[in-house]
Amino acid sequence: MLELRDGSCYPKALVAVNVVLACIDGLIAVLAFAQLLRIHSRNLHTGWTRQKVFHLMIGSSNLGYFLYFVLTLFAACKGWICWSHSCGFIVMACPKILFLAAFLLLLSFWVDLCHQANDEEDEDEGCSSQEALLDKTNRPQSNTDSHRKCCSFRCFRIGSRQRVVILVTVLVFMLMMASAVLIWIGMGKNSIDSSVVARVYVDLFAIAVLLLGGALASYGLVLFLKMGKVRSERAASEMWKVAGLAIVSVLCFTSSAFVALFTKIPVLYHWPQQEINDVRTSLLLIVYYFIGSSVPSAFVLWVMRELPASIVVNSQEESRTIAFISDSSMTLHPQRWTAATSLQNQVSRASPI
């Protein structure tokens, strides 16, 4: 994707950074797809749960980054004309869109949990938030229904907020394709400046990432405080996972967004040769790609590393977790006990991640 330097390849520092970033993203992709296969083999008839979709999206995103870094090196050395036009822009943007969609999906489930008590919209449609496409637990079902659910997209139940995530992702993808077309047209003799088009897209995407980080921080705090009122080991474990995800998202998204807004790292192929500083560019690449994308992806995989339990085990755990609420709290504060029990059941049936 980089501007060719008289047919030569990258400087050694940039080559090393690209190779390291490619290896890291490739490793994350392998781990995500391997865990996806383990989850699927554990429950062959479960269908597409929330855990599976997160692993698929993160794995696909990091696979895209791996291909981008590898193809960047080949393009710089081989002099691919298409790569300097819009092909490099597309390969750069697609993994970032998948990454954004994954964390938008995470935000949508946090919003579901925070507003679950007052939100009856999905229940009116016959599809509650626990029964959504990405629910981690599933109800018992016949072998025929399980086979259909695993093999047919029509059996997916998608919540209203998850539909919004799909819509936003499609709109961002269409914006990216429109920008790629304008970049390609701008390479000819006309008034369209390809570099300006690319910068506008990158800046808009960076602003969206900043907003996403702020939303994750806000709803993560609300969910953390709500789960803190539930007296159970499971709730305590989940609330710290939520806090960790919120903190990592804010720090990583903010740093990558600032690099995108105030530097030319995302559109490096527009840089003249004399403006490239090997050390500075290498550090900014690490901040933008490694800290901005690889670290959050790896943290999500670590948080969701536990394999789903069987339906029987889930039922036993659900009955045991209610026992963590003391009898004194039920006697002295019946309303608080009811609210805590309701929230505990939500935590047991729908993990916030």
Helices and strands as residue ranges (DSSP letters): H 12-42, H 50-78, H 81-82, I 83-87, H 88-114, H 121-124, G 129-131, H 143-151, G 153-155, H 160-186, H 194-228, H 233-262, G 265-270, G 273-275, H 278-285, I 286-294, H 295-303, H 311-321, G 322-324, H 327-332, H 334-349
